[in-house]
Amino acid sequence: MDNGKMKGTKPVLLGIASFAAILLVWETMVRLGWVSPFFTSQPSAVALSLSRAARSGELWHNFAVSLREFAIGYGASVVVGILAGALAGRFRIVEYALDPFLWFLYSAPLIAFYPIFVLWFGLGAPTVIAITFLFSVTQIAVNTLRGIQNVDRRLLRAARSFGATERDLLWKVILPASVPMVVAGLRLGVGRALMGVVVGELFGATAGLGHSISYYGALLKTTDMIASLVVVIVVGVLCTQGLSAVEARFDSWRT
Amino acid sequence: MLKNRVLVSTLSVIAFLAAWEIAPRAGLVDALYTSQPSRVIVTGVEIIRTREFLHDVYVSLSEFAIGFALAIGIGVPLGLLLGRFAVLRHLLDPPIMAIYATPHLALLPIIIVWLGIGMASKVAVVFVGAAIPILVNSMAGVRGVERSWLLAARSFCAAERQVFLKVIFPASLPSVILGIRLGLSRGVLGVVVGEMYQSQAGVGNKIMRYGSEFRTDHLLFYVFLVSLFGFTAASSVRALEEKLWTTAK
């Protein structure tokens, strides 16, 4: 369908041009007085605010807080998700027993548990970590389960007929064959974990990037709010791009 | 096998509910923190009878419906256009991907500054959350159309408009529906989070209020209500999706 695939650098140039155009239009609209900087701020002011936050150390502090919450919550969900998914993929009865809970967690707006978590864990980092964990764990578990279930039956039969033991099957057939699916789950999980950190911090944190968006928003300091938002967007894009690259490697490794 | 699945799933849910019911009675956990299934049900029946409940459900549902309808109405045509015209796509793809990669709920505070704490800001949050996956998948649907079909249509002298309406649109429909399903859960999340963050009424508003009042049974009733809605909506779109796939084949 994609006839006339653009050669070389043209797509990249167009992409850069589109970002530049957005910034330019934004800045001029404010300069010309068409929109109020109170609502939209302006790129130059946001850049100033960012450099000030970077020099004062506020930016790094917020970043470090969010990163720590992300690392713990996501780390726990990787361990629990892969373990639960693998058990469910290997043993039917575990799958059937977990199924309703996975479905519930998958379709529930998990953030609704936030007030309960505040009751349980108190305001601040532990609650954010719990939400991050809940946001990402189902995705990872479900993908691991599907990955193991979708291993080609013929591969299993072939391995068995050449006398592979159950352990050989697990390590030499099932795990390698399910890796691409598991890695896809890990990537989707990162997106959901990021969402968990930001949303958790929007509500009841005392520090972090999401907190500073919410904090400056409540003070109606649009410039500082947008500066924090820009950092969140950059982190999100970098994570997604990096993980897509990792995933592409694993995918080629399968064939 | 199917019977077995239903049996095991039911047993595991019953075991969970039983443990949840018994633990506070046995004094293992404080019912203030966990509530109990029986209490949630009793509270739920009480809540459903109130007028306020109807009003909250009405507010949340209309915010969701308007935002989601806008997301489909703008996301699908724009996605199809971007899939069709490469220059447009290269121009708009980077900013769209940037929003797609961002936790879109981070936009909530600025949307509140722009649109206030009323219904408009929730409609906007639902729209932003749902429109992006719908757009991206519509775009991918167009790009995934079998090239030989296009060639065949063109060699029988189909006009561009006919190619679009009779080949490209039907062929990308399954992908469009997938986008709608993905957008659905993001939309539901958007309503709830938006209302929890700043609002005057709605289900999310109640969740936040009962949460801060430590009324766990009220809170859990609303949580289950929203989950049930999300689950039912997602299942019906999935059913539609499967039907489309089978007719497509």
Interface residues (C-beta under 8 A of the other chain):
Chain A: M1 D2 N3 G4 K5 M6 K10 P11 L14 G15 I16 A17 S18 F19 I22 F39 R92 I93 Y96 A97 L98 D99 P100 F101 W103 F104 S107 A108 P109 I111 A112 F113 Y114 P115 I116 V118 L119 W120 G191 L194 M195 V197 V198 V199 L202 F203 G210 I213 S214 Y216 G217 A218 L220 T222 M225 I226 L229 V232 I233 G236 V237 C239 T240 Q241
Chain B: N4 R5 V8 S9 L11 S12 V13 F16 L32 Y33 G83 A86 V87 H90 L91 L92 D93 P94 P95 M97 A98 I99 Y100 A101 T102 P103 H104 L105 A106 L107 L108 P109 I110 I112 V113 W114 V142 R143 G144 V145 R147 L150 I168 S185 V188 L189 V192 V193 M196 Y197 G204 I207 M208 Y210 G211 S212 F214 T216 L219 L220 Y222 V223 V226 S227 G230 F231 A234
